[in-house]
Amino acid sequence: MDSFEPLTWADAPCRVWQPRFSLVPGNIFLIVDGYRAHTAKATKKFVESTDDRIKLFYLPPYSPELNPD
């Protein structure tokens, strides 16, 4: 029986993204929001471990002036 390792909120992006990155050649640009899992130390450490292959671009926080009426 395979062991089950629980998925924490901080590890979730890394564990979800990593298997898919091997399918994509070249650099990867991800646009993410300010959700705490996207800004967690584990996520930043994972991105740094990819030797600049992955770039994260963060959406600005709540900005009503950017929304058209």
Secondary structure, 3 states (H helix, E strand, C coil): CCCCCCCCCCCHHHHHHHHHHCCCCCCEEEEECCCCCCCCHHHHHHHHCCCCCEEEEECCCCCHHHCCC
